[in-house]
Amino acid sequence: MNTIKQIEETANNLVPLYAQEEHDLPDRPLWSHPEIDQVIEALRLLSDVLFPGRHIPEPVDFRSFFIKQLKNTSEILEQEIEKALPFRWMGAADLHEKRLPIDNLFLASTELVNTFLQKIPEIRTMLIEDVKAAYNGDPAALSYAEVKLAYPGLVAITSHRIAHELYKLDIPLIPRIMSEYTHSLTGIDIHPGATIGKGFFIDHGTGVVIGETCHIGNQVKLYQGVTLGAKSFPLDEHGRPIKHIQRHPTVEDNVIVYANSTILGGDTVIGQGSTVAGNVFLMKSTPPRSLVTRSEEGIIIRTREVHGHGMGI
């Protein structure tokens, strides 16, 4: 058989492997989805609004700069959200809920973008606290500029705070594209559904995983390799994972979790002011102001009366 005939035969064998229905099926081609490059460009534009100067060598007029960046961002997001919205109901059967199609996708997309734009000053306020937390939490940080220009943890939390607001608006696909792009850059994997309080700091960062239903309080510090994950995945009568239930831990205010520790479970709560030492595997809650360590006998949880965190690296 010559090459042309082989190509034709292969093409004929491929055709039935691609579903033609307008449903979110595993064999459906990826037509009409948000463009990944455009979503990343929107993330870059927003990052420049939140931290002006990273990609611009000279000072600019703030107001004019913000208007230009936000206008460009809005145009991109309106187009990409319009493409993303049908995925709300295309996979609705698997989500165990009836989702009705939106009649006017353009209008819905515009309204969602306007709602998101209102949140940007709040995101900026949170990120200022994150910069302070990184500077105060790392003796190696010699300036705020160093944190803003060089720290992967700040890149990750910046992306997350943007993606999280889009996630809360029930926008499909786009928040996850943003978070996974940032994961590829930083080695830090934060699901856009995770709720994270102010003054959050990830030191070093590589290998950190934060699951979708995590609740993280204020002034929390994580080191590299920390996993805040799920114990297991409850299944429905069809053997499919049940969505939108609490699967990941709650970490209360002023907690430090040191390197390579794993904390699992939706019913696991790390009490405020606690410290979890390195290489701990934890699937149960701790009281406030606990010190959690690992020994040959297993995990030891001690309650401390002293204020602050005495451990340092």
C-alpha positions as CSV (number, residue, x, y, z in Angstrom):
1,M,0.0,0.0,0.0
2,N,1.4,3.4,-0.9
3,T,1.5,6.3,1.5
4,I,-1.6,8.1,0.1
5,K,-3.8,5.0,0.4
6,Q,-2.5,4.5,4.0
7,I,-3.3,8.1,4.8
8,E,-6.8,7.7,3.5
9,E,-7.3,4.4,5.4
10,T,-6.1,6.0,8.6
11,A,-8.3,9.0,8.1
12,N,-11.3,6.7,7.6
13,N,-10.5,4.8,10.8
14,L,-10.2,8.1,12.7
15,V,-13.5,9.6,11.7
16,P,-15.7,7.4,14.0
17,L,-13.5,8.1,17.0
18,Y,-14.7,11.8,17.1
19,A,-18.2,12.5,18.4
20,Q,-20.2,15.0,16.4
21,E,-22.8,15.7,19.2
22,E,-22.9,19.1,20.9
23,H,-22.2,17.6,24.4
24,D,-19.1,17.5,26.6
25,L,-18.0,14.0,25.7
26,P,-14.6,12.4,26.0
27,D,-14.4,11.8,22.3
28,R,-15.8,15.2,21.2
29,P,-13.4,17.5,19.3
30,L,-12.3,20.7,21.0
31,W,-14.2,23.1,18.8
32,S,-15.5,26.4,20.1
33,H,-13.6,26.5,23.3
34,P,-11.7,29.5,24.9
35,E,-8.4,30.1,23.2
36,I,-5.6,29.3,25.7
37,D,-3.2,31.9,24.4
38,Q,-5.9,34.6,24.8
39,V,-6.7,33.6,28.3
40,I,-3.0,33.7,29.2
41,E,-2.8,37.2,27.6
42,A,-5.7,38.4,29.7
43,L,-3.9,37.0,32.8
44,R,-0.7,38.9,31.8
45,L,-2.6,42.1,31.3
46,L,-4.3,41.8,34.6
47,S,-1.0,41.0,36.3
48,D,0.5,44.2,34.9
49,V,-2.5,46.1,36.4
50,L,-2.0,44.6,39.8
51,F,1.8,45.0,39.7
52,P,2.6,47.8,37.3
53,G,6.2,48.1,36.0
54,R,7.1,44.4,35.6
55,H,7.1,44.6,31.8
56,I,7.3,48.4,31.5
57,P,10.7,50.1,31.9
58,E,9.4,53.7,32.5
59,P,6.7,55.2,34.8
60,V,3.3,55.8,33.2
61,D,0.2,57.8,34.1
62,F,-1.6,55.3,36.3
63,R,-5.2,56.2,35.2
64,S,-4.5,56.1,31.5
65,F,-2.5,52.9,31.9
66,F,-5.2,51.2,33.9
67,I,-7.9,52.2,31.4
68,K,-5.9,50.8,28.4
69,Q,-5.0,47.6,30.2
70,L,-8.5,46.9,31.5
71,K,-10.1,47.8,28.1
72,N,-7.8,45.2,26.4
73,T,-8.5,42.7,29.1
74,S,-12.2,43.2,28.9
75,E,-12.3,42.7,25.1
76,I,-10.4,39.4,25.5
77,L,-12.5,38.1,28.4
78,E,-15.8,39.0,26.8
79,Q,-14.9,36.9,23.7
80,E,-13.4,34.0,25.7
81,I,-16.1,33.8,28.3
82,E,-18.8,33.8,25.6
83,K,-17.0,30.7,24.2
84,A,-16.7,29.1,27.7
85,L,-20.3,29.6,28.9
86,P,-21.9,26.7,27.0
87,F,-19.7,24.3,29.0
88,R,-21.9,25.1,32.0
89,W,-24.8,23.0,30.6
90,M,-23.0,20.7,28.1
91,G,-21.8,18.6,30.9
92,A,-24.7,19.2,33.3
93,A,-25.8,15.5,33.5
94,D,-22.4,14.6,35.0
95,L,-22.8,17.4,37.6
96,H,-26.2,16.1,38.8
97,E,-27.9,19.3,38.1
98,K,-30.1,20.8,35.4
99,R,-28.4,23.8,33.7
100,L,-30.4,25.7,31.1
101,P,-28.7,27.3,28.1
102,I,-28.2,31.1,28.1
103,D,-30.1,32.8,25.3
104,N,-27.8,35.8,24.9
105,L,-24.2,34.7,25.4
106,F,-22.7,38.1,24.5
107,L,-24.8,39.9,27.0
108,A,-24.1,37.4,29.7
109,S,-20.4,37.5,29.0
110,T,-20.4,41.3,29.2
111,E,-22.2,41.3,32.5
112,L,-19.8,38.8,34.0
113,V,-16.8,40.8,32.9
114,N,-18.3,44.0,34.4
115,T,-18.9,42.1,37.7
116,F,-15.3,40.8,37.6
117,L,-13.9,44.3,37.0
118,Q,-15.5,45.5,40.2
119,K,-13.4,43.0,42.1
120,I,-9.9,44.1,40.9
121,P,-9.3,46.8,43.6
122,E,-10.2,44.2,46.2
123,I,-7.7,41.8,44.6
124,R,-5.0,44.5,44.6
125,T,-5.7,45.1,48.3
126,M,-5.2,41.4,49.1
127,L,-2.0,41.2,47.1
128,I,-0.4,44.1,49.0
129,E,-0.9,42.0,52.1
130,D,0.6,39.0,50.3
131,V,3.7,41.0,49.4
132,K,4.1,42.1,53.1
133,A,3.7,38.5,54.2
134,A,6.4,37.3,51.9
135,Y,8.8,40.1,52.9
136,N,8.2,39.6,56.6
137,G,8.2,35.8,56.4
138,D,11.5,35.4,54.6
139,P,14.7,36.8,56.0
140,A,16.3,36.4,52.6
141,A,14.0,39.0,51.1
142,L,15.9,42.3,51.1
143,S,13.2,44.5,49.5
144,Y,9.6,44.5,48.5
145,A,10.8,44.9,44.9
146,E,12.6,41.6,45.2
147,V,9.4,39.8,46.3
148,K,7.4,41.4,43.4
149,L,9.9,40.6,40.7
150,A,11.3,37.2,41.8
151,Y,9.1,35.2,44.1
152,P,7.1,32.4,42.4
153,G,4.8,32.2,45.4
154,L,3.6,35.8,44.6
155,V,3.1,34.9,40.9
156,A,1.0,31.9,42.0
157,I,-1.2,33.8,44.5
158,T,-1.7,36.7,42.0
159,S,-2.9,34.3,39.3
160,H,-5.0,32.5,41.9
161,R,-6.8,35.6,43.2
162,I,-7.7,36.5,39.6
163,A,-8.8,33.0,38.7
164,H,-10.8,32.6,42.0
165,E,-13.0,35.6,41.2
166,L,-13.8,34.2,37.8
167,Y,-14.4,30.8,39.4
168,K,-16.9,32.3,41.8
169,L,-18.8,33.7,38.9
170,D,-19.3,30.2,37.6
171,I,-17.3,30.8,34.5
172,P,-16.1,27.4,33.1
173,L,-12.7,26.5,31.8
174,I,-11.0,29.9,32.0
175,P,-10.0,29.9,35.7
176,R,-8.5,26.4,35.3
177,I,-6.6,27.4,32.2
178,M,-5.1,30.3,34.2
179,S,-4.2,28.1,37.2
180,E,-2.6,25.3,35.2
181,Y,-0.6,27.8,33.1
182,T,0.7,29.3,36.4
183,H,1.3,25.8,37.7
184,S,3.6,25.1,34.7
185,L,5.5,28.4,35.4
186,T,6.0,28.0,39.1
187,G,5.5,24.4,40.1
188,I,2.7,25.6,42.4
189,D,-0.7,24.0,41.8
190,I,-3.6,26.0,43.3
191,H,-7.1,25.1,42.2
192,P,-9.1,28.2,41.4
193,G,-11.9,27.1,43.7
194,A,-9.7,27.3,46.9
195,T,-10.5,30.1,49.3
196,I,-7.4,31.9,50.6
197,G,-7.3,34.7,53.1
198,K,-5.1,37.7,53.2
199,G,-1.3,37.7,53.9
200,F,-0.7,34.4,52.2
201,F,2.9,33.3,51.6
202,I,4.3,30.2,49.9
203,D,8.1,30.0,50.5
204,H,10.2,28.4,47.7
205,G,7.0,26.9,46.4
206,T,7.9,24.0,44.2
207,G,5.5,21.1,44.6
208,V,2.8,22.8,46.6
209,V,-0.7,21.5,45.9
210,I,-3.9,23.2,47.2
211,G,-7.2,21.5,46.4
212,E,-10.4,22.9,45.1
213,T,-12.4,23.0,48.4
214,C,-9.6,24.2,50.7
215,H,-10.3,27.0,53.1
216,I,-7.2,28.9,54.1
217,G,-7.3,31.6,56.7
218,N,-5.3,34.8,57.1
219,Q,-1.5,35.0,57.5
220,V,-0.9,31.4,56.5
221,K,2.6,30.3,55.4
222,L,3.4,27.1,53.4
223,Y,6.7,25.7,52.4
224,Q,7.7,23.7,49.3
225,G,6.1,20.3,48.8
226,V,3.0,20.9,51.0
227,T,-0.1,19.1,49.8
228,L,-3.6,20.1,51.0
229,G,-5.5,17.3,49.4
230,A,-8.5,14.9,49.6
231,K,-8.6,11.5,51.4
232,S,-10.7,9.9,48.7
233,F,-13.4,10.6,46.1
234,P,-17.0,9.7,47.1
235,L,-18.8,8.1,44.1
236,D,-22.4,8.3,43.0
237,E,-24.5,5.3,41.9
238,H,-22.9,5.4,38.5
239,G,-19.4,5.2,39.9
240,R,-18.6,8.9,39.1
241,P,-17.0,11.3,41.6
242,I,-19.5,13.5,43.4
243,K,-18.7,17.2,42.7
244,H,-18.9,20.3,44.8
245,I,-18.5,18.7,48.3
246,Q,-15.9,19.6,50.9
247,R,-13.0,17.3,50.2
248,H,-10.0,19.3,51.2
249,P,-8.7,20.7,54.6
250,T,-9.4,23.9,56.4
251,V,-6.3,25.8,57.6
252,E,-7.2,28.5,60.1
253,D,-5.4,31.8,60.7
254,N,-1.7,32.1,61.5
255,V,-0.7,28.5,60.6
256,I,2.7,27.4,59.3
257,V,3.1,24.2,57.4
258,Y,6.7,23.1,56.7
259,A,8.1,21.3,53.7
260,N,6.8,18.1,52.3
261,S,3.9,17.8,54.7
262,T,0.6,16.3,53.5
263,I,-2.7,17.2,55.1
264,L,-5.8,15.4,53.8
265,G,-9.6,15.4,54.2
266,G,-12.6,17.7,54.1
267,D,-13.2,17.2,57.8
268,T,-9.6,18.0,58.7
269,V,-9.2,21.4,60.4
270,I,-5.8,22.8,61.4
271,G,-6.5,25.1,64.4
272,Q,-5.4,28.7,64.3
273,G,-1.8,29.5,65.4
274,S,-0.6,25.9,64.8
275,T,2.7,24.7,63.3
276,V,2.9,21.5,61.2
277,A,6.5,20.3,61.0
278,G,8.1,18.9,57.9
279,N,7.3,15.5,56.4
280,V,4.1,15.1,58.4
281,F,1.2,13.0,57.0
282,L,-2.0,14.2,58.7
283,M,-5.6,13.2,58.3
284,K,-7.1,14.5,61.5
285,S,-7.9,17.9,63.0
286,T,-5.6,19.7,65.5
287,P,-6.6,22.1,68.3
288,P,-5.6,25.8,68.1
289,R,-1.9,26.5,68.8
290,S,-0.8,23.0,68.2
291,L,2.7,21.8,67.3
292,V,2.4,18.7,65.0
293,T,5.6,16.6,64.6
294,R,6.6,13.2,63.3
295,S,8.3,10.5,65.3
296,E,9.0,6.8,65.0
297,E,5.8,6.2,67.0
298,G,3.7,8.3,64.6
299,I,2.3,11.8,64.6
300,I,2.5,13.8,67.8
301,I,0.1,16.7,68.4
302,R,1.0,19.0,71.3
303,T,-0.9,22.2,72.3
304,R,1.3,25.2,72.9
305,E,0.5,28.1,75.2
306,V,3.3,30.3,73.8
307,H,2.4,33.0,71.3
308,G,4.0,33.0,67.8
309,H,5.9,30.4,65.9
310,G,9.3,29.4,67.4
311,M,10.4,27.3,64.5
312,G,12.7,28.8,61.8
313,I,14.4,27.6,58.7
